[in-house]
Amino acid sequence: AVLLPAPLAEGHDRAHPDEQCRAHRQHRVHPDVPLRQQLVEQIAFLIISEKLRPGEELPSVRELARRLQIHHNTVSEAYQELRKRRWLVRKPGQQLKVRTPE
C-alpha cells in the first residue's frame, strides 16, 4: 500500500520530482513509518502514477538528500530498495533511471 495522503499524491510538478518528496517530509503524516520506507513508497507512487516515466533520470543520492534535508544514507537505502524491486535501474556510467518495462 502506498503510504501517502491524497494532498501529497496530487499536484506533483513533473519537472521537479523531488518536490513531492519534500512535501511528504515536511508533513510527516506517518511518523511511525521509517523515512526510508516513506521515500520508497513516494517514488514508487510517482512511477505508478506516471509522474516519473520510464527512462527518466532521478537526482543523485547526495543531491536528493541535500534537497530533502535528510541523510544521504536514507536516500541510498531507498534507491537500493527500489532497484531490488526493479522500479529503478542503473547502467555503468549512467545516472539512476526509472526502469523501462520489458
C-alpha positions in Angstrom: 0.0 0.0 0.0 1.2 3.5 -0.8 1.6 5.5 2.4 0.5 8.9 1.1 -2.3 11.2 2.0 -4.3 12.4 -1.0 -3.0 16.0 -0.9 0.6 14.7 -1.3 -0.4 12.4 -4.2 -1.8 15.3 -6.3 -0.3 18.3 -8.0 3.2 17.0 -8.4 5.4 19.2 -10.7 6.9 16.7 -13.2 9.9 19.0 -13.8 10.9 18.6 -10.1 10.5 15.0 -8.9 11.9 15.8 -5.5 9.4 18.4 -4.7 6.7 15.9 -3.8 9.1 14.1 -1.5 10.0 17.4 0.2 6.3 18.0 0.8 6.0 14.5 2.2 9.0 15.0 4.5 7.6 18.3 5.8 4.2 16.9 6.6 5.4 13.5 8.1 1.9 12.1 8.0 3.2 8.7 9.1 5.7 9.3 12.0 5.8 5.6 12.8 7.0 4.7 9.3 10.7 5.0 8.7 11.6 7.9 6.5 13.4 5.5 4.1 10.2 3.5 3.6 8.2 6.7 3.1 10.7 7.7 0.4 10.5 4.3 -1.3 6.7 4.5 -1.3 6.6 8.1 -2.6 9.0 7.3 -5.5 7.0 4.1 -6.3 3.8 6.1 -6.3 5.3 8.7 -8.7 6.3 5.9 -11.1 2.9 4.1 -10.8 1.1 7.4 -11.4 3.4 8.1 -14.4 4.7 11.4 -12.9 8.1 9.7 -13.2 8.3 7.9 -16.6 10.4 5.0 -17.9 13.9 6.2 -18.7 13.6 9.4 -16.6 16.7 10.2 -14.5 16.5 10.6 -10.8 18.6 13.0 -8.8 21.9 11.6 -7.4 21.8 10.3 -3.8 23.6 13.3 -2.4 21.6 15.8 -4.5 18.2 14.4 -3.4 19.4 14.2 0.3 20.5 17.8 0.1 17.2 18.9 -1.3 15.2 16.9 1.2 17.5 17.8 4.1 17.9 14.2 5.1 20.9 11.9 5.5 22.3 10.6 2.2 22.2 7.0 3.6 18.4 7.3 3.8 18.2 8.1 0.1 20.8 5.5 -0.8 18.9 2.8 1.1 15.6 3.9 -0.6 17.2 3.8 -4.0 18.7 0.3 -3.3 15.3 -1.0 -2.3 13.7 0.4 -5.4 16.4 -1.3 -7.5 15.8 -4.6 -5.8 12.1 -4.2 -6.5 13.0 -3.5 -10.2 11.5 0.0 -10.2 14.9 1.7 -10.9 17.9 0.7 -13.0 21.5 2.0 -13.3 23.8 1.0 -16.1 27.5 1.5 -15.6 28.5 5.2 -16.0 24.9 6.4 -16.1 22.5 8.1 -13.7 19.8 6.1 -11.9 16.7 5.9 -14.1 13.1 4.7 -13.9 13.2 1.2 -15.4 11.7 0.7 -18.8 9.2 -2.2 -18.9 10.4 -5.2 -20.9 
